[in-house]
Structures are given as structure tokens and as C-alpha cells.
Amino acid sequence: MSSTTLLIIIVAITIAEYLVSEWLSYRNQKAAISQIPPQLEGLYDAEKYTKQQNYFRTNNRFSLITSTFTTILMVVLLFTQTFGTLYNYCLTITTNTIGVTLIYFAIIFLVYDMLMLPFQIYDTFVIEERFGFNKTTPKTFIGDKIKSLILLAILGGGLISLIVWLYTLLGTNFWWAAFLVSIGVSLIMNLFYSQIIVPLFNKQTPLPEGELRDEIERFGQKAGFEITNIYVIDGSKRSTKANAYFSGMGKKKRIVLYDTLIDELTTQEIVAVLAHEIGHYKKRHTLQNFILAGVAMLIQLYVLSLTLTSTTMAEAMGVATPAFALSLIAFGILYTPIDMVTSLFMNSVSRRAEYQADNFAAKYGLGEELISALKKISVKSLSNLTPDKLYVKFYYSHPTLLQRILAIKKD
């Protein structure tokens, strides 16, 4: 295969991914109906449902503009072989493999982030503001951006440096060592995310003594789940949307409640939401997802190792000899069809896990409270009530609200 043919294939995959994505989005828009589904009557009043439909259409239009821009940008960069030209420029700064890779990706990310900044600002301060979600101030937005860049430089740069070093040391056999390193980093992040990363962006305070804490601990005892670390995060600092999550494993596990969730739900509804999260832990869904993601990563790294010495791929990207950074970009695009199939499978597994966690809460007599909580969270975030079935399979890690309600009632 010639480098020109390979370049055409890479561009074709880029365009095909865009077309498939927009086709699915179009199906999802067509599935949206102007009337509330009979099974969910009473969830929205007429005015609120009109607002939800407007929010849904606005986000879809904005997504189309954003994805069209990024796709055109990528196609232009590929056809003009700008990626290769940039890499050759970086070689004039340093020929050290690790150094040139870091400089190369730093330039690409910074330029891309600058190009996407207007879209991010519009999304936060126009769309989210218009529909009453945004609580982010310009100061917070800028602070988040700076902190994110610093974190990316430290964590992302460190991981890339280590992987490239392993490649220079082991050649194409680097994949197994890179896998072990990546898994180790993922495990550390999972264990210490709430203790190290979250405090850089949000304030977390222990849930004070009182009815809510007593009820949560009482349920934990009933379910055989030790609960000691319960924290409240100031999610209202950025958005009115509500959430709750578990982080960590073993003694490092902690429950994190958004202050917006506490404001919106009753005590028993919050307990039901946490029962669902405990269900994930008891059913070992976190471990299951970790293993599945690890297997997918191992396959990706191995397939990547088969392409790193390809001269044809290097020439398709605009350089004469193979380069780790360019091979990584080309591989990422070529791997897209496999990644889409993998995502379909992973989302299917995730949705099944959500049903199981809902069932766990329902078996403790919290089914109605969970349904009530899910409805309130859905209304608060103006969620789409009638997504397209195929769109759900591709993009939803959770079942739809109606699917979850029917499954809980069936149990």
C-alpha cells in the first residue's frame, strides 16, 4: 500500500466517523417529540417541557457546528501534511525522542485548545447561562483552565515521557511495559482522585452530623457496607446540575454528594441514590469496568506496536522516517472503527450494570424513592426523555429514564 492510499484511508475514516456521528444525532433529533410521553406524564409541566426541547435542540445545533469545525480542521491538517511539517520543525529544537514528542504534543494541544476556547466560552456563558445552569464565573473559568493545563503538563507529560522512554528502551515490545505503567497510573488515580485532584477545583467538606448522615450510615449497616467517608462538594460553584459518586477502593473509598443534590432531593431520595452507588460497589462493577478497560488498553497498545515502524504511515503523515508521535496520531484515527465497536460493548455492559445497581436499591425497599430521585435529577438537567434507540446504544452508558423506571417497577 502506498503512503497516498493510506492517507486517503485515514481521511476517509475521519470523515466517515463524522458522518456516522451526525447521522446518529439526526436520528436522535427526529426521535424527540413535542409532547411528553404518556408513561412520563407529570414529569414536566408544559412550560418546562418546552424549555427542555429548546435546550436539546440548541445543544444539538451547537454540537453540529463544533464537530463540523473539528472535522474540517483535521481533514485540512491531514491533506496538507501539517502534522509532519510541525514534527520536522520540532526536530530543529531537539532531536531527543522524548523531548521532541513532548514539544510536539504540547504545541498541538495548546493550539487546539486555543481554537476550541471560543466554543467552550459560548457553551458555558451563553447556552448554559441561557437555560439557567451556569454558575461559573469568568474568574473560575480561567482558574480551571490554568489548573487543567498544569495538571495535563505534569500527569500527561509524565506519562507520555515514560511510555516513549519504554519505547526507546524496548522497541516495539514496549507495549506490555506501557500497559503495566498505564494500569498503575489508572489505579493510583482511582484511589486518590478525590483526595488529590478534586481539591484543586472544588471544596469538599465532611457531611455534618444530622438526619441525612444518620440515614446514610443506617442504610450502610443494613447493606453490610461500611461508610465512614461522606463528603459534600460545592458543585453549585459551577452548575445547578446535581450528582453523586463513589471514588476509591477499599479503605480509600469515599462517598461524594453534590450540594445541589442535597438541596433538590429528600433524605430518603438521597439514600436511594447512594444505595444505587453502593449496589455498583457490591456487584463489583468498578472492578469489572477496570478489567474491561485494561483489556481494551492492552489490545490497543499491542496493535499500536505493530504500526510504529511503518515507513508508509510516516510518509502518509508527512515525514520520511517513522516517528512515535506521528504514528500515534495516525493509529488513533485508523483504530476508530474498532474503538466504536468496543464502545458499543462497553456501553452495553455499563447499562446492564446500572439496571443491577437500581435493582439493588429496589430490593432494600427504595425503588419508589429512587424513581422519584431520578425524575428530579432528569428534570433539573433538562434531560431528553425520548432518545433514539440506536443513539442510546452508541452513546449512553446509562439506560434512559423510562427504561430505568419500568425496570425498577418490574423488580
N, C-alpha and C positions, 0 to 999 in steps of 0.2 A: 504494500500500500504506500502511495506517495504522500509526502507531507501536505500537499494541496488537498488531496482527498480527505485526509484526516482532519484538516482544518474545516473543511466543508461539513464533515460529520459533527464536529464539535459545535459549530454554529447552528447546524440543524437541530441538535439536541437542545440547545439553548432556546431556540425559537419554539420547538415542539413543547418544551416544558411550559413556556409562557402561554401557548395556545390551549393546552390541556387545562392549565390553571384557570384561564379566563372562561373556558367553556364550562367548567365546573361552577365557577362563580355565576355565570349566566343562568345555569340550571337552578342555582340556589336562589337567585333573584326571582325567577319565574315561580318558584315554589312558595314564595312569600305571598300571603293572602291578606286582603284588606279587612277581612272580618276575623274576629277571634274564633279559633277552633271550638266547637261545642264542648269538647272534653275539658277545655280550659276557661270556660266562661266565668266571669267574675274576677279573673286574674288582673285584667286591666280594665279601667273604665275607657270610654270611647276616646276621650282626650289624650289619655296616657298611651293608648294603643297607637293613635295617630303619630304621637311623638316617637314611639318605638319604631314604627315603619319609616319615618323620616330619618331617624338615626341609622337604621340599617341601610337605607338607600344611599345616604351621604357617605358612609364608610365604604360601601361598595364602589362608588364613583371615585373616591379618593384612592382606594386600593388599585383600581384600574389605571389611574394616572401614574401612580408610583411604580407599579410593576412594568408598565409600558416604558417609562423613562429608564428604569434599570436594565431592561432587556435591550433596548436600542443602544444604550451605553455599552453594554457587554459585547454586542454584535460589532459595533464600530471598533472597539478596542481589539477584538479578535482579528477582524479583517485587516486592520491597519498594522497589526502585529506590535501594538504599543506595549504589550506585556514584555515582549522580547527586547524592544528598544530601551525600556526602563531598566531591565536587568543588565543590559550592556553598560548603561550609564552607572549603575550601582557598582559595577566591576571597576570603574575608574576611581571609586572611593576606596574600595578594599577588595582584595581577591580572596580573603579569608572566607571559607564556605559559610561558617556560622554568621560572621559579620555581614556579609553581603545579603544573606537570607533575611536577617533581622531588618536591615535598612530597607530592603525591597518591600517586605510586608508592611513595615511602618509607613512608608510613603503611600502604598496602595490604600491602607486603611484610613490614613488621615485625609487623603484626597476624597475617598468615597464618603467618609463621614462629613466632610465639608459640603459635598454635593447633596447629601441627604438631609443636612441640617434644616434647610427651609421646609422640607416635608415634615420633619419632626416638630418644628415650631408650629406649623399650621395645624397639625393633628392635635397637639396639646392645647394651644392657646386659642384656636378657632373652633375646631369641631367639638372637642371635649368640653370647652368652655360654653359653647352654644347650647349643649344639651345638659348642662348643669353638673358635669362630673369633675372638671378640673379644679384642683386646689393648689396646684403647683405655681409658685411664684417665679418670676424670672431669675431671682437670686438662687432659688433651689434648683431650677433647671440648669443653670450654668455650673453650680456646685456639683450636681450629679454628673454632668458631662466631664468635668475635670477629674473627678474621682474615678469615673469609669475608665478614662484614658490611662490614668496612672495604674489602676489595677490591671488593665489589659497589658500594659507595658511590662509590669512585674510578673504576673502569672502567665499570660500568653507568651510573652517574650522568653520567659524562663523555660517554659515547656517546649517551645519551638527550638530553642538553643540546645536543649538536652536531646531532643529527637534527632536534630541534624548532626550533633556530635556522635550519637549512636550510629547514624548512617555512615559518617566518615570513618568510624571505627570498625563496623561490621559489614559495611557494604549493603547489598540487597537482603542480607539476612538480619537486618536491623529490626524487622517487623515484630518479632517476638519480644525483643527487649523494649521497643517503643510501646508495645501493648502493656507490658508489666508496669512501665512508668506511668502510662495514661490511666490505667486502672488504679494505681496507687494514688495519683493526684485526685481522681474522682472520689475515691473512698475518703480521703482527707477532707475534701470539700464538703462531702455529705455529712461528715462527722462534726465539722467545725464551722460550717457556713453561717449559722445563726450567731455564733459567738464572735466570729472574726469579720465577716463580710457585711452582714446586716447592720451592725452598729455604725458602720461608716456612712450609712444612708438614712437609717431610722433609729429612733429611740425605742428601746424595749424595756419595759418595767414589769416586775413580778405582779401577777394578778393579786390584788389585795384580798384579805380575808373577808368573807361575806357569803351571801346566799349562793352566788354563782360558783365560787371556788368550792364551797361545801358540796354542791350538787355534782360538780365535775369529779371531785375526789370520791364521792359516794358511788358514782357510776363506775369509776375505775376499779374500786374494790369489788363491786358486783361482777365486773367483767374479767377480773383477775389480771388487771393491768395497773402496775404501779405508776402513779402520777405524782411527780414532785416538782417538775419544772414547767410552770404555766406562766406565759408572758403575754403582755398586751403590747402591740406595736402601733405606732402612730401613723397608720395608713392614711388617715384623713389629711395628713400633711400634703399629699399629692392628689388624692382622688376620693370621691364619695363611695366608690365601689367597695363591697365587703368581701372578706376572705378569711380563711383559717388554714393552717397547715401544720404538719409534723416535720421535724427535721432531726437528723442524727440517728444513731443506733445505740442499742444497749443503754448504758448509764448516761450517754450523751444525748439521748432523745429529749426533745422538748416540744411542748405544745405552744403554738403562737396564734393568738387571736388578734385580728384587726380591731381597732377601736370602733370602726364603722360597723362591724358585725355586732359588737356588744350593744351599740346604740339602736340597731334595727331589729334584733331578734329577742324573743323572750328567753328566760333562763333555760327552760326545757328545750326550746328550739336549738339553743347553743349546745346543750348537752347532746342532742340528737346529731348535730353536725360533727361533734367530736367523737361520738360513738361510731359514726361512719369512718372517720380517720383512724380510730383505734381498730376498726374492722380491717383496714388495709394492713395495719401492723400485725394483727393476729393471724391474718391469712397469708402473711409473708409476701405481700405484693411488692414491697420495697426491694426485698432480696431478689424476687423474681425479675423485676424490671432491671435491676443492676446486672444480673447474669445475662439477660437477653441483650441488653445494650453492650455488654462486654463481648458477647459472641459476634454481634454485628460489627463492633470496632475491630475485632481480631481479623475478620474476613476482609474488611476494608483495607487494613494495613498490609495484609498479605497480598491482596490484588494490587495495591499501590506499589509494593516492592517489585512486582513483575514489570512495571512500566518505567521505573526510574532511570534505566539505562537506554531507553529508546531514543535513538537519534531522530527518527521520523517524528516523534512527538515534540522533540526540541525544535526541529525545523518548522513544524506547524505553528509553534508559539513564537518564532522569530529569532531563534539563536542557532548557532552551528553545532554546539555540543550539549549533551544533557545537563540540566540544572535542576536541583531538588525543588526549588521554589516554583519554577515553571511547570514541572511535571505534576506538582501538587495541584495547581490550578486546573490544568488540562484534565487530570484524573478526576477531580471533583465534578467537572461537567460531564465527562464520559460515564461516570458512575451514577448519574442522576436516575436513569430508568430503574436500576437495581435498588437505589435508595427509595424510590417511590413505592416499589413492591414491599420493601422492608417496612416502610412507614405504614402501609396498609395493614400489615400483620401486627405491628406494634400497637397501632391504634385499636385494632380488634381485641387484642389481649387487654389493653387498658380499659376499654369499655366493659369487658366482661368482669374485670376486677372491680369496677365501680358498682356494678349490679351486686356483686358479692358483698361489698362493704355496706351498701344500702340494706341488704338482707340481714347483715349482722346487727345493724341498728334496729331494724324492724323486729328481730327476734327478742330484743330486750324491751319490747313494747313502746318503741319510739318512732314507729312508722309514720303516724299522723303528724307528729312534731317535725320529723324530717321533711315530709312533704310540704308542710307549712313554711319551713325554713327555706327550702329550695325555691318555692314560689316567690318568697320575699326577695331572695337574692337575685332571682331572674328578673323580677320587675325592677328592682333597684338598678340593675345594669342594663336595662332595656334589651334583654336577650331576644333573639329571633325564635319565635315559637314553632315555626314550620320550615325548618331547613330541609333541603333536598336530600333524599336518602343516599345517593351516590356521593354527594358532597360530605355528608356525615362520615361515610366510610373512609374518605381520603384525609379529612382534616380534624375530625372530632375525637379527642381522647376520652370524652365522656359521652354517655348516651344523651339524647335530647331530654328536655324536662318532661315531656309527655311520656316518653318511654320509661323514664325512671319512676314516675308516679304510678303508671299502670303495673310495673313490676313490683313495686312496694305493696300496692293494694292486693296483688295476686298472692304475695307471700303471706 
